[in-house]
């Protein structure tokens, strides 16, 4: 099961992806500025950003799961 852990920040939190309750290294950062239009960025476990920035957290979560799944399929 995929879930998300909210990690508090100064203005916006970050979110760590959880697989069966354990962090897997994928995470979503948010720009710490209240007026930015696309604040959410998906990151691989090595810290590299994936794709564009996203306007909504829900969109970033879907993109993170899709990117993780695609990388797992490419590795297989």
N, C-alpha and C positions, 0 to 999 in steps of 0.2 A: 504494500500500500504506500502511495506517495502522499506525503504531508509536508507542511512548511512550518519552520520555527521562526518566529518573529524575534529579531535582535534589535533592541531599542537603539536609536540614534539621536542626535541633537535635534534635527527637524523631522527627518523621515527615518524609519527603521530599515534594516537590511533583513533579508529572508534567506534561511538556509534550507535546502531541500533535504527531506528525510525519507529514507526508504526503510520501511518496517521499523520506524522509530530511531534510526541511526542516520547521522549526517553522511552524505555520500560525496561531499566536496563541491557540488554545484550550488551556486548562490545567486541572489539578485541584490544588486546595490541600488541605491537611489541617491540622486543628486541632492545635496544638502542645501537647496535653495528653494524657497516656497513658490516661486513664480515660473520655474522651468516647465516647458510644455511636454517634454518626453523624459521624465525623471528616472525610469527604470532600465537597468542594464543587466543582462544575463552573463554570468561568468562560469567558465570551466573550473575544475578543481585546481588547475595551474594558475588561475587568476586571469587568463586571457578572456577578453570580452567576446561574446558571440552575437553576431547579427547587429541590427540597429537598436537604438533605444526605443522604449515603448511608453506610450501615454498612460496605459492602465496596468496596474499590478497583475490583474487577471491575464492580460495578454502576455506579459513577461513570464508568468508561470507556465502557460501553455507552450511558449517558445522554448523554455528551459527543458521541459519534459520531451518535446519533439527533438531538440538538439541532442539530448542525452541518448534517446532511443536511436537516432540516426547514427551516432558514433558507435554505439554498441553493435548495431547491425553491420556497419562498415568493418568493425574489428573481427566479426565472426566469419 
